[in-house]
Amino acid sequence: MKLQQLKYLIAIADNNLSITSAAQKIFTSQPGISKQLRLLEDELQTKIFERNGKQLVGITQVGKEILARARKVMQEINNIKRLSSEISQQDSGCFSIGTTQTQAQYVLPRTFSTFHKEYPGLKIDLHQGTTEQIIEQLNKQEIDFVIASGNVELGPDIVQIPCYQWDRTLLFPQDHALGDLRKISLEDLVQYPLVTYNFSDKASSSLLRACKEQKLEPNIVFTARDADIIKTYVRKGFGVGIIASMAYDNEHDKDLISYSTREMLPKCTTWLAFNKNLFLKQYMKDFIELFAPHISQQELIRYLYSEHTSSSELLNRIKANDSKGIEFRRVVSA
């Protein structure tokens, strides 16, 4: 068995089982990949892929297990390379992070500003997408870190660290009927069409769960991943907007009325995630400490070995020390 064969195997899986696309992706020939795949299956005496004639149409059950282990092997190879690079180049290279529009535009600039001063020679490669898209990139080991929000199961090989909590904000025009109310309830809100984030219309959404608990049915008429797009359609009269509190700008959005959902909806949690098998370079550890200062180096080691404080415990610490009137804050240790 050769490392090259495992590389080809992963490339095929990551390119919709197309050997042609895999060959183009890793700059090699299609016949070469086909030959190495046959040799690998012959050596293992098992079929990794399901076939329809010469076309690959699926991955066998044992093939899925082989593929998962191949990814771990290649991850360790990369870790060895990173270790060598760590010694010779402490503050250079490329640091890839997948995140959502809200984090990229409203949260990370402050963090990156400080981080860049510490590592001016390090290239930061920011990948924007939906939570599902960037998690897929993480699982394929195309990026180092993911920073996102929401209730998502990431699997046993992914380390997930809660970083901070935030409330949502309602937005509506100055002449909207909700502006006449001194206090807005969830029951008041669902009387109107809603414009909000893509994930808010999914079953796992805390908005839908909150409505279900009160036997209410929200009317979500428009969804987008970008808070500025949501604001645009609120201004166009599509409905009441629901955005992350940090996406509201007192100056630029002063034509809209804002109202905190603090007493109406549960807080959202932003988390940072990475592959458990990833070799953490020093700049990665420093970034975690900067973005999630409640996580000590010792606590980080416990996360890597699944001996960390549970997410629920960390979030309970926040609730016990709830800051008055602060909607956007770091998770802090007790």
C-alpha positions as CSV (number, residue, x, y, z in Angstrom):
1,M,0.0,0.0,0.0
2,K,1.3,3.4,-1.0
3,L,0.5,6.9,0.3
4,Q,-0.1,7.9,-3.3
5,Q,-3.0,5.3,-3.5
6,L,-4.6,6.8,-0.4
7,K,-4.3,10.3,-1.9
8,Y,-6.0,9.1,-5.1
9,L,-8.7,7.4,-3.1
10,I,-9.6,10.6,-1.2
11,A,-9.5,12.6,-4.4
12,I,-12.0,10.3,-6.1
13,A,-14.4,10.5,-3.1
14,D,-14.1,14.3,-2.9
15,N,-14.8,14.7,-6.6
16,N,-18.2,13.0,-6.9
17,L,-16.6,9.6,-7.7
18,S,-15.3,11.0,-10.9
19,I,-11.8,9.7,-11.7
20,T,-11.5,12.3,-14.5
21,S,-12.2,15.2,-12.1
22,A,-9.9,13.7,-9.4
23,A,-7.1,13.5,-11.9
24,Q,-7.5,17.1,-12.9
25,K,-7.7,18.2,-9.2
26,I,-4.4,16.6,-8.2
27,F,-2.7,17.1,-11.6
28,T,-2.2,13.5,-12.7
29,S,-3.5,11.2,-15.3
30,Q,-6.8,9.3,-15.3
31,P,-5.3,5.9,-16.3
32,G,-2.7,6.3,-13.5
33,I,-5.4,6.8,-10.9
34,S,-7.5,3.9,-12.3
35,K,-4.4,1.6,-12.2
36,Q,-3.5,2.5,-8.6
37,L,-7.1,2.0,-7.5
38,R,-7.2,-1.5,-9.0
39,L,-3.9,-2.3,-7.3
40,L,-5.2,-1.1,-4.0
41,E,-8.4,-3.1,-4.2
42,D,-6.4,-6.2,-5.3
43,E,-4.0,-5.8,-2.3
44,L,-6.9,-5.4,0.2
45,Q,-8.9,-8.1,-1.6
46,T,-12.1,-6.0,-1.3
47,K,-14.1,-3.5,-3.4
48,I,-13.9,0.1,-2.2
49,F,-16.3,1.5,-4.8
50,E,-19.6,0.2,-6.2
51,R,-19.5,0.1,-10.0
52,N,-21.9,0.2,-13.0
53,G,-19.7,-1.0,-15.8
54,K,-16.6,1.2,-15.7
55,Q,-18.4,4.0,-13.8
56,L,-18.1,4.4,-10.1
57,V,-21.6,4.9,-8.6
58,G,-21.0,4.5,-4.8
59,I,-18.7,3.7,-2.0
60,T,-19.1,0.3,-0.3
61,Q,-19.6,0.0,3.4
62,V,-16.0,-1.3,4.0
63,G,-14.9,1.4,1.5
64,K,-16.3,4.1,3.7
65,E,-14.3,2.8,6.6
66,I,-11.1,2.6,4.5
67,L,-11.7,6.2,3.3
68,A,-12.1,7.5,6.9
69,R,-8.9,5.8,7.9
70,A,-7.1,7.1,4.8
71,R,-8.1,10.6,5.7
72,K,-6.6,10.2,9.1
73,V,-3.4,8.8,7.7
74,M,-3.0,11.8,5.3
75,Q,-3.9,14.1,8.1
76,E,-1.0,12.7,10.1
77,I,1.3,13.1,7.1
78,N,0.3,16.7,6.9
79,N,0.9,17.0,10.7
80,I,4.5,15.8,10.3
81,K,5.0,18.3,7.6
82,R,3.5,21.0,9.8
83,L,5.8,20.0,12.7
84,S,8.8,20.5,10.5
85,S,7.5,23.8,9.3
86,E,6.7,24.8,12.9
87,I,10.4,24.5,13.8
88,S,11.7,26.4,10.8
89,Q,8.9,28.9,10.2
90,Q,7.1,30.0,13.3
91,D,5.1,32.8,11.8
92,S,4.6,32.1,8.1
93,G,2.5,29.8,6.0
94,C,-1.3,29.8,5.4
95,F,-4.1,29.6,8.0
96,S,-7.5,28.7,6.5
97,I,-10.7,29.4,8.4
98,G,-14.2,28.7,7.2
99,T,-17.0,31.0,8.6
100,T,-20.3,32.6,7.9
101,Q,-21.0,36.1,6.6
102,T,-22.0,37.4,10.0
103,Q,-18.8,36.3,11.7
104,A,-16.6,37.4,8.8
105,Q,-18.0,40.9,8.6
106,Y,-19.0,41.8,12.1
107,V,-16.9,39.8,14.5
108,L,-13.6,38.5,13.1
109,P,-12.1,41.9,11.8
110,R,-11.3,42.9,15.4
111,T,-9.8,39.5,16.2
112,F,-7.8,39.4,12.9
113,S,-6.5,42.9,13.5
114,T,-4.8,41.9,16.7
115,F,-3.8,38.5,15.4
116,H,-2.2,39.9,12.3
117,K,0.0,42.2,14.4
118,E,1.4,39.1,16.1
119,Y,1.8,37.1,12.9
120,P,2.4,39.6,10.1
121,G,4.0,37.0,7.8
122,L,1.1,34.6,8.1
123,K,-1.5,34.4,5.2
124,I,-5.1,34.2,6.4
125,D,-7.3,32.4,3.9
126,L,-11.0,33.1,4.8
127,H,-13.7,30.8,3.3
128,Q,-17.2,32.1,3.5
129,G,-20.3,29.9,3.2
130,T,-23.3,28.4,5.0
131,T,-22.6,26.4,8.1
132,E,-23.2,23.2,6.2
133,Q,-20.8,24.2,3.4
134,I,-17.9,25.0,5.7
135,I,-18.4,21.9,7.9
136,E,-18.2,19.9,4.7
137,Q,-14.9,21.6,3.9
138,L,-13.7,20.8,7.5
139,N,-14.6,17.2,7.1
140,K,-12.7,17.0,3.8
141,Q,-9.7,18.7,5.6
142,E,-9.7,21.6,3.1
143,I,-9.6,24.2,5.9
144,D,-8.1,24.3,9.4
145,F,-10.8,25.9,11.5
146,V,-14.6,26.6,11.3
147,I,-16.3,29.4,13.2
148,A,-20.1,29.3,13.1
149,S,-23.2,29.3,15.2
150,G,-26.2,27.0,15.7
151,N,-27.0,23.5,17.0
152,V,-25.0,21.2,14.7
153,E,-23.7,17.7,15.3
154,L,-20.1,17.6,14.1
155,G,-19.1,14.0,14.9
156,P,-16.5,12.4,17.2
157,D,-13.5,13.5,15.2
158,I,-14.3,17.2,15.5
159,V,-13.3,19.4,18.5
160,Q,-16.0,22.0,19.1
161,I,-15.4,24.9,21.5
162,P,-18.1,27.4,22.5
163,C,-16.8,30.9,22.2
164,Y,-19.5,33.5,23.0
165,Q,-23.2,34.0,23.0
166,W,-25.4,36.7,21.4
167,D,-29.0,37.8,21.0
168,R,-30.9,38.5,17.9
169,T,-32.4,41.8,17.0
170,L,-35.8,42.5,15.3
171,L,-35.8,45.2,12.6
172,F,-38.8,46.9,11.1
173,P,-39.6,50.3,9.5
174,Q,-40.4,53.4,11.6
175,D,-44.1,53.2,10.7
176,H,-44.6,49.5,11.5
177,A,-47.3,48.5,13.9
178,L,-44.8,46.7,16.2
179,G,-43.4,50.1,16.9
180,D,-46.5,51.1,18.9
181,L,-45.9,48.2,21.4
182,R,-43.9,48.9,24.6
183,K,-43.0,45.2,24.8
184,I,-43.0,42.7,21.9
185,S,-43.8,39.1,22.6
186,L,-43.2,36.1,20.3
187,E,-47.0,35.9,19.8
188,D,-46.9,39.5,18.6
189,L,-44.0,38.8,16.2
190,V,-45.6,35.8,14.4
191,Q,-48.5,37.9,13.4
192,Y,-46.2,39.4,10.7
193,P,-44.1,37.9,7.8
194,L,-40.5,37.3,8.8
195,V,-37.2,37.9,6.9
196,T,-34.3,36.1,8.5
197,Y,-31.2,33.8,8.0
198,N,-31.3,30.6,5.9
199,F,-31.0,28.3,8.9
200,S,-33.9,29.8,10.8
201,D,-36.4,27.8,8.8
202,K,-34.8,24.5,9.7
203,A,-36.3,22.1,12.3
204,S,-33.2,22.5,14.5
205,S,-33.6,26.3,14.6
206,S,-34.0,27.8,18.0
207,L,-36.6,30.2,16.5
208,L,-38.8,27.4,15.3
209,R,-38.3,25.5,18.6
210,A,-39.4,28.5,20.6
211,C,-42.5,29.0,18.5
212,K,-43.3,25.3,18.7
213,E,-43.1,25.4,22.5
214,Q,-45.7,28.2,22.5
215,K,-47.8,26.5,19.8
216,L,-47.1,29.3,17.4
217,E,-46.5,29.1,13.6
218,P,-44.1,31.7,12.2
219,N,-44.5,32.9,8.6
220,I,-40.9,33.0,7.2
221,V,-41.3,34.6,3.8
222,F,-37.7,35.3,2.9
223,T,-34.3,33.9,4.0
224,A,-30.7,34.9,3.2
225,R,-27.3,34.3,4.6
226,D,-26.3,38.0,4.6
227,A,-27.6,40.4,7.3
228,D,-27.3,43.3,4.9
229,I,-29.6,41.5,2.4
230,I,-32.1,40.9,5.2
231,K,-32.1,44.6,6.0
232,T,-32.6,45.5,2.3
233,Y,-35.8,43.3,2.1
234,V,-37.1,44.7,5.4
235,R,-36.8,48.1,3.9
236,K,-38.6,46.8,0.8
237,G,-41.5,45.8,3.0
238,F,-41.2,42.0,2.8
239,G,-41.6,41.7,6.6
240,V,-39.9,42.0,10.0
241,G,-36.2,41.2,10.0
242,I,-34.4,39.0,12.5
243,I,-30.6,39.4,12.5
244,A,-27.6,38.9,14.8
245,S,-27.4,41.8,17.2
246,M,-23.8,42.6,16.1
247,A,-25.1,43.1,12.6
248,Y,-27.1,46.2,13.5
249,D,-25.4,49.5,13.0
250,N,-26.8,52.5,15.0
251,E,-25.7,54.9,12.3
252,H,-26.3,53.1,9.0
253,D,-29.6,51.4,10.1
254,K,-31.1,54.3,12.0
255,D,-34.0,54.3,9.5
256,L,-35.1,51.0,11.0
257,I,-36.4,50.4,14.5
258,S,-34.4,47.7,16.4
259,Y,-35.7,45.5,19.2
260,S,-33.7,42.9,21.2
261,T,-35.1,39.4,21.4
262,R,-33.3,38.9,24.7
263,E,-36.6,38.1,26.6
264,M,-38.2,36.4,23.6
265,L,-35.7,33.9,22.1
266,P,-32.9,31.9,23.5
267,K,-29.3,33.1,23.0
268,C,-27.3,31.8,20.1
269,T,-23.8,30.3,20.6
270,T,-20.9,30.8,18.3
271,W,-18.3,28.0,18.3
272,L,-14.9,27.2,16.9
273,A,-14.2,23.7,15.5
274,F,-11.3,21.8,14.1
275,N,-10.3,18.2,13.3
276,K,-9.1,16.4,16.4
277,N,-6.2,14.9,14.4
278,L,-5.0,18.4,13.2
279,F,-1.6,19.3,14.4
280,L,-2.1,22.7,16.2
281,K,0.7,25.1,15.3
282,Q,1.5,27.8,17.8
283,Y,-0.3,30.4,15.8
284,M,-3.5,28.3,15.9
285,K,-3.3,27.9,19.7
286,D,-2.8,31.7,19.9
287,F,-5.8,32.4,17.7
288,I,-8.0,30.1,19.9
289,E,-6.8,32.0,23.0
290,L,-7.5,35.3,21.3
291,F,-11.0,34.3,20.1
292,A,-12.0,32.2,23.0
293,P,-10.0,33.5,26.0
294,H,-11.9,31.4,28.5
295,I,-10.1,28.3,27.0
296,S,-6.7,27.9,28.7
297,Q,-3.9,25.9,27.1
298,Q,-4.6,23.2,29.6
299,E,-8.3,23.2,28.8
300,L,-7.5,23.0,25.1
301,I,-5.4,19.8,25.7
302,R,-8.4,18.4,27.6
303,Y,-10.6,19.2,24.6
304,L,-8.3,17.3,22.3
305,Y,-8.6,14.2,24.5
306,S,-12.3,14.6,25.2
307,E,-11.9,15.4,28.9
308,H,-13.0,19.1,28.6
309,T,-15.7,20.9,30.5
310,S,-19.0,20.2,28.7
311,S,-20.5,22.9,26.5
312,S,-23.6,23.1,28.8
313,E,-21.3,23.8,31.8
314,L,-19.5,26.6,29.9
315,L,-22.8,28.2,28.9
316,N,-24.2,27.8,32.4
317,R,-21.3,29.9,33.6
318,I,-22.4,32.7,31.3
319,K,-26.0,32.6,32.6
320,A,-24.8,32.7,36.2
321,N,-22.8,35.8,35.4
322,D,-25.2,37.4,33.0
323,S,-24.1,41.0,32.2
324,K,-26.8,43.6,32.4
325,G,-27.8,44.9,29.0
326,I,-24.9,43.3,27.1
327,E,-26.0,41.3,24.1
328,F,-22.6,40.4,22.6
329,R,-20.0,39.0,24.9
330,R,-17.4,36.4,25.4
331,V,-18.0,33.2,27.2
332,V,-16.2,33.7,30.5
333,S,-15.0,31.2,33.1
334,A,-16.5,31.2,36.6
